[in-house]
């Protein structure tokens, strides 16, 4: 039995993306055509459009469709901008389809980022807190989107670089698995 991925993509946009108030039309258009099944192992392709966390490599996870849609919309990507996609193969493909110039960073040391000043930085896995190196890589007016999680439920955070530094706002609740190496540091509290 083969899966009709084109139909699954359309169903994902109609039942998981649009119902989550993702109203950005260029983003919806890109989500309708980018093959999510192409960024997961063939043995997990049948899960590509499910409302599920999918491990695409050891310790690396794709955000659920609703969560990646909401995160990308909150980042307000615009054609021609530069993007750093950290452990974010699906988000990278969607942003490329939208006309952004994407640098993919899926190497061993995700806390160290390639040199540059990026308009958009996105990460598909959860982290306890966004590393300072990620914030430092933002261009003036640049936005960083990541889910920060220290307990059972995380919050998507949007960081914005302005003239006086980097600000942060919470966007929505999400609970993706933590990226390997980005767990909360444990210690003593008094």
C-alpha positions as YAML, in Angstrom:
chain: A
units: angstrom
residues:
- id: 1
  name: UNK
  ca: [0.00, 0.00, 0.00]
- id: 2
  name: UNK
  ca: [1.50, 3.33, -1.02]
- id: 3
  name: UNK
  ca: [0.90, 6.67, 0.64]
- id: 4
  name: UNK
  ca: [-0.50, 9.59, -1.35]
- id: 5
  name: UNK
  ca: [1.88, 12.23, 0.02]
- id: 6
  name: UNK
  ca: [0.41, 15.07, -2.08]
- id: 7
  name: UNK
  ca: [-3.02, 14.45, -0.55]
- id: 8
  name: UNK
  ca: [-1.46, 14.13, 2.91]
- id: 9
  name: UNK
  ca: [0.26, 17.53, 2.44]
- id: 10
  name: UNK
  ca: [-3.01, 19.21, 1.50]
- id: 11
  name: UNK
  ca: [-4.77, 17.57, 4.42]
- id: 12
  name: UNK
  ca: [-1.98, 18.71, 6.78]
- id: 13
  name: UNK
  ca: [-2.40, 22.34, 5.70]
- id: 14
  name: UNK
  ca: [-6.19, 22.21, 5.95]
- id: 15
  name: UNK
  ca: [-6.47, 20.27, 9.24]
- id: 16
  name: UNK
  ca: [-3.31, 21.17, 11.20]
- id: 17
  name: UNK
  ca: [-1.94, 24.44, 9.80]
- id: 18
  name: UNK
  ca: [-4.92, 26.63, 8.94]
- id: 19
  name: UNK
  ca: [-6.86, 25.51, 12.04]
- id: 20
  name: UNK
  ca: [-3.91, 26.72, 14.17]
- id: 21
  name: UNK
  ca: [-4.38, 30.29, 12.85]
- id: 22
  name: UNK
  ca: [-1.47, 30.10, 10.44]
- id: 23
  name: UNK
  ca: [-2.86, 32.62, 7.97]
- id: 24
  name: UNK
  ca: [0.29, 33.65, 6.05]
- id: 25
  name: UNK
  ca: [-0.61, 32.70, 2.46]
- id: 26
  name: UNK
  ca: [2.95, 32.38, 1.05]
- id: 27
  name: UNK
  ca: [3.76, 30.12, 4.01]
- id: 28
  name: UNK
  ca: [0.64, 28.01, 3.42]
- id: 29
  name: UNK
  ca: [1.56, 27.74, -0.27]
- id: 30
  name: UNK
  ca: [5.07, 26.51, 0.57]
- id: 31
  name: UNK
  ca: [3.74, 24.01, 3.11]
- id: 32
  name: UNK
  ca: [1.41, 22.61, 0.43]
- id: 33
  name: UNK
  ca: [4.30, 21.69, -1.88]
- id: 34
  name: UNK
  ca: [7.40, 20.95, 0.25]
- id: 35
  name: UNK
  ca: [7.76, 17.19, 0.63]
- id: 36
  name: UNK
  ca: [8.00, 16.62, 4.39]
- id: 37
  name: UNK
  ca: [8.56, 12.91, 3.75]
- id: 38
  name: UNK
  ca: [11.86, 13.75, 2.02]
- id: 39
  name: UNK
  ca: [13.51, 14.89, 5.27]
- id: 40
  name: UNK
  ca: [12.74, 11.80, 7.35]
- id: 41
  name: UNK
  ca: [14.13, 8.28, 7.01]
- id: 42
  name: UNK
  ca: [12.22, 6.21, 4.45]
- id: 43
  name: UNK
  ca: [11.07, 3.89, 7.24]
- id: 44
  name: UNK
  ca: [9.26, 6.84, 8.88]
- id: 45
  name: UNK
  ca: [7.87, 8.50, 5.73]
- id: 46
  name: UNK
  ca: [4.36, 7.30, 6.58]
- id: 47
  name: UNK
  ca: [4.52, 9.55, 9.71]
- id: 48
  name: UNK
  ca: [5.59, 12.68, 7.81]
- id: 49
  name: UNK
  ca: [2.22, 14.45, 7.98]
- id: 50
  name: UNK
  ca: [0.98, 13.04, 11.28]
- id: 51
  name: UNK
  ca: [0.53, 15.20, 14.36]
- id: 52
  name: UNK
  ca: [3.60, 13.53, 15.86]
- id: 53
  name: UNK
  ca: [7.22, 14.22, 16.72]
- id: 54
  name: UNK
  ca: [9.46, 12.45, 14.19]
- id: 55
  name: UNK
  ca: [13.08, 11.64, 14.95]
- id: 56
  name: UNK
  ca: [14.91, 12.14, 11.65]
- id: 57
  name: UNK
  ca: [18.40, 11.49, 13.10]
- id: 58
  name: UNK
  ca: [19.59, 10.42, 16.56]
- id: 59
  name: UNK
  ca: [18.56, 13.18, 18.99]
- id: 60
  name: UNK
  ca: [17.12, 15.36, 16.18]
- id: 61
  name: UNK
  ca: [13.39, 15.89, 15.74]
- id: 62
  name: UNK
  ca: [11.05, 17.62, 13.32]
- id: 63
  name: UNK
  ca: [8.51, 19.91, 14.89]
- id: 64
  name: UNK
  ca: [4.90, 18.83, 14.48]
- id: 65
  name: UNK
  ca: [3.26, 20.49, 11.46]
- id: 66
  name: UNK
  ca: [1.17, 22.86, 13.63]
- id: 67
  name: UNK
  ca: [4.23, 23.93, 15.62]
- id: 68
  name: UNK
  ca: [6.51, 24.53, 12.63]
- id: 69
  name: UNK
  ca: [3.74, 26.48, 10.88]
- id: 70
  name: UNK
  ca: [3.12, 28.71, 13.90]
- id: 71
  name: UNK
  ca: [6.85, 29.22, 14.51]
- id: 72
  name: UNK
  ca: [7.59, 30.16, 10.90]
- id: 73
  name: UNK
  ca: [4.63, 32.55, 10.80]
- id: 74
  name: UNK
  ca: [5.79, 34.21, 14.04]
- id: 75
  name: UNK
  ca: [9.21, 34.80, 12.44]
- id: 76
  name: UNK
  ca: [7.61, 36.75, 9.55]
- id: 77
  name: UNK
  ca: [10.03, 35.48, 6.89]
- id: 78
  name: UNK
  ca: [10.35, 37.63, 3.77]
- id: 79
  name: UNK
  ca: [11.66, 36.71, 0.34]
- id: 80
  name: UNK
  ca: [15.37, 37.51, -0.05]
- id: 81
  name: UNK
  ca: [16.23, 37.28, 3.65]
- id: 82
  name: UNK
  ca: [19.07, 35.12, 4.97]
- id: 83
  name: UNK
  ca: [18.26, 32.18, 7.22]
- id: 84
  name: UNK
  ca: [20.21, 29.89, 9.51]
- id: 85
  name: UNK
  ca: [18.28, 26.63, 9.98]
- id: 86
  name: UNK
  ca: [19.63, 24.79, 13.03]
- id: 87
  name: UNK
  ca: [18.61, 21.11, 13.07]
- id: 88
  name: UNK
  ca: [15.64, 22.23, 10.98]
- id: 89
  name: UNK
  ca: [15.60, 20.42, 7.62]
- id: 90
  name: UNK
  ca: [11.89, 20.83, 6.99]
- id: 91
  name: UNK
  ca: [11.76, 24.49, 8.01]
- id: 92
  name: UNK
  ca: [14.81, 25.09, 5.79]
- id: 93
  name: UNK
  ca: [13.07, 23.56, 2.76]
- id: 94
  name: UNK
  ca: [9.89, 25.59, 3.40]
- id: 95
  name: UNK
  ca: [11.84, 28.84, 3.73]
- id: 96
  name: UNK
  ca: [13.83, 28.07, 0.55]
- id: 97
  name: UNK
  ca: [10.52, 27.54, -1.26]
- id: 98
  name: UNK
  ca: [9.44, 30.97, 0.01]
- id: 99
  name: UNK
  ca: [12.50, 32.56, -1.62]
- id: 100
  name: UNK
  ca: [14.82, 32.95, 1.37]
- id: 101
  name: UNK
  ca: [18.55, 32.12, 1.25]
- id: 102
  name: UNK
  ca: [19.09, 29.28, 3.73]
- id: 103
  name: UNK
  ca: [22.24, 28.01, 5.44]
- id: 104
  name: UNK
  ca: [21.62, 24.59, 6.99]
- id: 105
  name: UNK
  ca: [23.39, 23.77, 10.24]
- id: 106
  name: UNK
  ca: [22.89, 20.16, 11.28]
- id: 107
  name: UNK
  ca: [26.43, 19.28, 12.35]
- id: 108
  name: UNK
  ca: [27.83, 17.97, 15.60]
- id: 109
  name: UNK
  ca: [28.17, 21.26, 17.51]
- id: 110
  name: UNK
  ca: [24.86, 23.07, 17.13]
- id: 111
  name: UNK
  ca: [25.71, 25.60, 19.83]
- id: 112
  name: UNK
  ca: [28.41, 27.10, 17.61]
- id: 113
  name: UNK
  ca: [26.94, 28.70, 14.52]
- id: 114
  name: UNK
  ca: [28.46, 29.60, 11.15]
- id: 115
  name: UNK
  ca: [29.71, 33.18, 11.01]
- id: 116
  name: UNK
  ca: [27.27, 35.68, 9.62]
- id: 117
  name: UNK
  ca: [24.45, 37.99, 10.50]
- id: 118
  name: UNK
  ca: [21.15, 36.27, 9.77]
- id: 119
  name: UNK
  ca: [17.71, 37.80, 9.29]
- id: 120
  name: UNK
  ca: [16.02, 34.61, 10.53]
- id: 121
  name: UNK
  ca: [17.30, 31.76, 12.69]
- id: 122
  name: UNK
  ca: [15.06, 28.77, 13.30]
- id: 123
  name: UNK
  ca: [15.51, 25.53, 15.24]
- id: 124
  name: UNK
  ca: [13.07, 22.61, 15.07]
- id: 125
  name: UNK
  ca: [14.11, 20.91, 18.30]
- id: 126
  name: UNK
  ca: [13.51, 22.16, 21.81]
- id: 127
  name: UNK
  ca: [16.31, 23.63, 23.94]
- id: 128
  name: UNK
  ca: [16.35, 24.62, 27.60]
- id: 129
  name: UNK
  ca: [17.33, 28.16, 26.59]
- id: 130
  name: UNK
  ca: [18.49, 29.65, 23.30]
- id: 131
  name: UNK
  ca: [22.31, 29.81, 23.34]
- id: 132
  name: UNK
  ca: [23.85, 33.29, 23.33]
- id: 133
  name: UNK
  ca: [25.79, 32.33, 20.17]
- id: 134
  name: UNK
  ca: [22.47, 32.01, 18.32]
- id: 135
  name: UNK
  ca: [21.30, 35.40, 19.53]
- id: 136
  name: UNK
  ca: [24.66, 36.94, 18.63]
- id: 137
  name: UNK
  ca: [24.28, 35.68, 15.03]
- id: 138
  name: UNK
  ca: [21.17, 37.81, 14.44]
- id: 139
  name: UNK
  ca: [21.41, 40.77, 12.07]
- id: 140
  name: UNK
  ca: [19.82, 44.08, 13.10]
- id: 141
  name: UNK
  ca: [16.08, 43.37, 12.94]
- id: 142
  name: UNK
  ca: [16.81, 39.61, 12.86]
- id: 143
  name: UNK
  ca: [14.46, 37.09, 14.47]
- id: 144
  name: UNK
  ca: [15.25, 33.79, 16.18]
- id: 145
  name: UNK
  ca: [12.50, 31.21, 16.69]
- id: 146
  name: UNK
  ca: [12.96, 28.24, 19.01]
- id: 147
  name: UNK
  ca: [10.97, 26.23, 21.54]
- id: 148
  name: UNK
  ca: [12.45, 26.57, 25.02]
- id: 149
  name: UNK
  ca: [11.56, 23.75, 27.37]
- id: 150
  name: UNK
  ca: [12.69, 22.91, 30.89]
- id: 151
  name: UNK
  ca: [9.66, 20.89, 31.98]
- id: 152
  name: UNK
  ca: [6.86, 18.88, 30.41]
- id: 153
  name: UNK
  ca: [5.57, 21.86, 28.37]
- id: 154
  name: UNK
  ca: [7.70, 24.36, 26.51]
- id: 155
  name: UNK
  ca: [7.05, 27.74, 24.94]
- id: 156
  name: UNK
  ca: [8.02, 28.94, 21.52]
- id: 157
  name: UNK
  ca: [10.19, 32.02, 21.94]
- id: 158
  name: UNK
  ca: [10.86, 34.72, 19.38]
- id: 159
  name: UNK
  ca: [14.03, 36.75, 19.89]
- id: 160
  name: UNK
  ca: [14.44, 40.08, 18.06]
- id: 161
  name: UNK
  ca: [17.69, 42.03, 17.65]
- id: 162
  name: UNK
  ca: [17.19, 45.77, 17.96]
- id: 163
  name: UNK
  ca: [19.69, 48.62, 18.29]
- id: 164
  name: UNK
  ca: [19.79, 48.25, 22.07]
- id: 165
  name: UNK
  ca: [20.16, 44.46, 22.20]
- id: 166
  name: UNK
  ca: [18.06, 41.33, 21.89]
- id: 167
  name: UNK
  ca: [14.53, 41.08, 23.26]
- id: 168
  name: UNK
  ca: [12.41, 37.97, 23.75]
- id: 169
  name: UNK
  ca: [8.70, 37.22, 23.70]
- id: 170
  name: UNK
  ca: [6.76, 34.00, 24.22]
- id: 171
  name: UNK
  ca: [4.64, 32.92, 21.26]
- id: 172
  name: UNK
  ca: [2.74, 29.65, 22.00]
- id: 173
  name: UNK
  ca: [2.95, 26.43, 24.00]
- id: 174
  name: UNK
  ca: [4.68, 23.43, 22.41]
- id: 175
  name: UNK
  ca: [6.31, 20.27, 23.73]
- id: 176
  name: UNK
  ca: [8.77, 18.88, 21.18]
- id: 177
  name: UNK
  ca: [11.57, 16.61, 22.40]
- id: 178
  name: UNK
  ca: [14.77, 18.30, 23.52]
- id: 179
  name: UNK
  ca: [17.66, 18.33, 21.09]
- id: 180
  name: UNK
  ca: [20.48, 16.10, 22.28]
- id: 181
  name: UNK
  ca: [22.97, 18.24, 24.21]
- id: 182
  name: UNK
  ca: [20.49, 21.04, 24.96]
- id: 183
  name: UNK
  ca: [18.95, 19.71, 28.15]
- id: 184
  name: UNK
  ca: [18.54, 22.00, 31.15]
- id: 185
  name: UNK
  ca: [21.60, 22.11, 33.35]
- id: 186
  name: UNK
  ca: [20.88, 20.66, 36.74]
- id: 187
  name: UNK
  ca: [22.27, 22.15, 39.87]
- id: 188
  name: UNK
  ca: [21.52, 23.01, 43.43]
- id: 189
  name: UNK
  ca: [19.05, 25.68, 44.41]
- id: 190
  name: UNK
  ca: [18.64, 27.23, 47.82]
...
